[in-house]
């Protein structure tokens, strides 16, 4: 496995392969790789000839009170996982290489970024959109994989790629979960043993909302109530939001006709957890809505 730090060398490597007809796949990460990343890398490995994984803790997507300085950076373990999964190149640019002196440009995708995570973390998505744009320019991938666990981020990147005609195929891979349903995340290492047991409550609340939909509930307030009731059984969780949204625009729905994405964010001590489920309404109800009169 090659390790490259220079953006210029990264681009030259990729362009040389593409001239030879090689398809380049890309999995961008901030390191602290876990089995969710492993699943992404394996899925990418099946879809391309040459696979690049980037490891870069992007400072522009952290707020002033967030965990930039303490974010886990187990680089040796990350490289080991990449080697085990057959990654061809690990791209590890420095902050100075990504944001040299005089850097001024920021990318914004305002319609998708303004709600949910955007409200809780006002500068986060501008940092994400900017770093992804730069990484795509350096790596020149044919395809890139992102996890569904960060649903709003994936929706934003799809919009970004479409609007700017980047020509990168975006593949969103299903959330990888622990046995109790907790979505795998690099930040789960912050959880104490007691918090770890409670953390799966967020997923269970989304399941409660999904179950309400499957039983025929179309009213969004009722679905949100089902989710909130499950959260309320654990007094130490603080809700940031529980939302029922359009899967494409992430606009809040007033009632569910066909499909919805259930979004949730909670705080457990100093740890913030996010998760989501995409749920289809029962087929019989969809058929009733579209049947000609």
Buried (B, 14 or more C-beta within 10 A) or exposed (E): BEEBEBBEEBBEBBEEBBEEEBBBBBBBBBBBBBEBBBBBBBBBBEBBBBBBBBBBBBBBBBEEEBBBEEBBBBBEBBBEBBEEBEBBBBBBBEEEBBBEEEEEEEBBBEEBBEBBBBEBBEBBBBBBBBBBBBBBEBBBBBBBBBBBBBBBBBBBBBBBBEEBEBEBBBBBBEBBBBEEBBBBBBBBEBBEEEBBEBBBBBBBBBBBBBBBBEEEBBEBEBBBBBBBEBBEEBEEBEBBBBBBBBBEEBEBBEEBEEBBBBBBBBBBBEBBBBBBBBBBBEEEBBEEEEEEE
